[in-house]
Amino acid sequence: MDSKKLAQLCRDLAENRKAEGVVVLDVRKHSSVTDFFVIASGSSEPHLRAISSEILDRLKSDYQIEPTSTDGSAQTNWLVADYFDVIVHIMKNDVRERYDLEGLWGDAPRLPKARKRTKEASDTKTDESTPSPLPKKKKA
């Protein structure tokens, strides 16, 4: 899996556990250490544990991907998982504000969310000759 897809997957997994303010910073042009930072916030120690478990456990079980190292814990209010090309930061809101990684890496562009296409959207044709799947409303 390439680093961009891994970063997007980490964002999605964090959002599965209602992580707050999840952003992906593309630091490829600004850092020789990694390609992407995934930054997410949790509101409490259990919330931080849930977010980190979702990312670490699902990447391991579903994709056989394990971090090269981890640091911190829910008790320290900041957890870091280093996947070499992607570094995931999960922290409480006050810690995130204090260290301001987004400000520190302010020149790095944010990776936009991939737009999910629904089956209906991909099946819908714009050809005028194709009848609308919705019935026409009757006039009252």
N, C-alpha and C positions, 0 to 999 in steps of 0.2 A: 504494500500500500504506500502510495507516495505521501509526502509530508503534508500537503494541502488537504488531501482526503482524510488523513489521520486527525488533523486539527479540526476539521469540520465534524468528524465523528465524535471527538472529545467534547465539542460544543453541544452536539445533540444529546450525548449521554448526560452531560451536566444539566441540560434543560429537562431531561426526563425526571430529574429529582428536584425540579423547581429552583435551580440555581438562579441567582439574581444578577442582572447586568453582565451577562456572558458576552465577552468580546474575544475576537481572534485578531491578533496583530501580526502582520506580515513583516518580519524583521530581516528578511533575506538580504536586503540592500544595506542594512545597518549593523549586522552582526555576523561574525564568523563562527559563533558558538551554536546557533540554532536557526531554524527557518521561521518558526511560528511560536508565539506565546498565546496560550488560551488562559484567560483570566475570568474567574467566576467568584461570586460571593455567596456566602450562606449566613443565615441569621443566628445560628446557635451551634454549639458543639455537635449535637446529634445531626443537624442539617449538614454541617461540614463532612461528617463521617458518611452520611448517606450519599452525598455528591461524590466524594472520593471513592467510595466502594463501588458505586455504579460505573465509574470510569475504569478503575483498576481491574475490577472483577470481570466486567463485560469484555474489555479488550483482551484479557487473558483467556477467558472461556470461549468467546466467539471468534477471535482473530489470532489467538496464540501470540499476542503482543504483550510484552512485559517492559516496565520502565527499566532503564539502566541504573537508576537510583531514585530514591524518594527521601524526603526530609520533612520534618515538622510533624505535627499531629493536630487533632481537633483541639487538644488542650492548649497548644501554642497559638491557636487561631490562624495558622497559615500552613498549608500543606503544599508541597511541590513534588510533582512527578516528572522526571526527565526521561522523555522518549527519544532522546538525542536530537532529532530534527524538530520535535515539538516539546515544549516545556509547559506543563499545566500548573497554574497557580490557583489554589482554592483558599479563600480567606474570608474572615469576617469583614463586614462593611467598614468598621472603624480602622482596621489594619490596612485595608485597601486604600482608604482615604489618606492615611498617614504616609504610606510608601509611594502612592501615586505612580504605579508602573505605566499607566496610560500616558501620563504627563512626561515621564522620563523617556519613553519611547514615542513621543508625540509626532515625530516625523514618519513613523511607520504607518502605512495604510491599514485600515481595518478590513478584514475579509468579510464581504457581505454574506448574508445567509443565502443558501441555495433555495430558489423558489421551487416548491413542490408542485408538480403538475398533477392535477386530478385526472382520473380516467375520463370524466365527462369533458374536461377541457381538451384533452387530446383527441377525443372521438368527435367533437363538434366540428362541423364544417361551416365555412362562411359562405359557401356557394348559395346564391339566391334561389337556385332551383331546388335545393334540398329543403323539404318541409321542416318546419320547426317541430321539435319533439314535444313542445308544450301546446295544450289545446288553447284555442283562441277563446277569449272571454266573451260571454254573451252580453249584448247591450241591455241595460235595464229598462 
